Amino acid sequence: MLPKSLQDAIDALGNLPGVGPRTAERYAYYLFRTSPEISRNISQSLENLHTGMKTCPVTFALIDSSEEVSPFYSDERDKSIILVVEEPLDIYAIEQTKAYHGTYHVLGGAISPIDGVTPDQLHIKELLERISDDKATEIIIATNPSVEGESTALLLQKTISDKFPELKITRLARGLPLGVDLSYADQITLSAALENRTDA
């Protein structure tokens, strides 16, 4: 039988997504063997997650607790263009491209009846208010290419176009990533690549 403190650490680490019992054991034992300072730093960082951070009341992006609104909603950003993502961390993937200068709107997930996520649990109502308040000219839907993401995108397109029929609604192009052999591409990716084909 393992010492209680070690078992408690294993149980706590096992709550993390993607961490099974064996991985949790390795993490806990590693933390025991290494410098206590590492454990203290991890513990302090986890404490600060709940006290040093909050969500932006406009974009629902993650911000420091001292900030009023997200830097992604500053005067330097084009507020007439809103890129809609599922989760806050999706923003940083887009930002790394340095190709987008509009604002963002985080839905807070995707529609998933199996997981009990319904449209009213997402920040769709707030998005409609922003479209009106910011006089948006384009909405870019950037949900994930999954069944849930596609369902959410279709609902967004219908909801937005019903209320704002003149508004331009676009979606991120989908297709073949660089370096992929056609014979290994799945049918959905190939179909998207054909639909989104461009002039040579």
Secondary structure, DSSP 8 states (H G I E B T S, - for coil): ---HHHHHHHHHHTTSTT--HHHHHHHHHHHHHS-HHHHHHHHHHHHHHHHSEEE-TTT--EEETT-SS-GGGSTTSEEEEEEEESSTHHHHHHHTTT---EEEEE-SS--BGGGTB-GGGSTHHHHHHHHHHTT-SEEEE---SSHHHHHHHHHHHHHHHHH-TTSEEEE------TT--GGGS-HHHHHHHHHT----
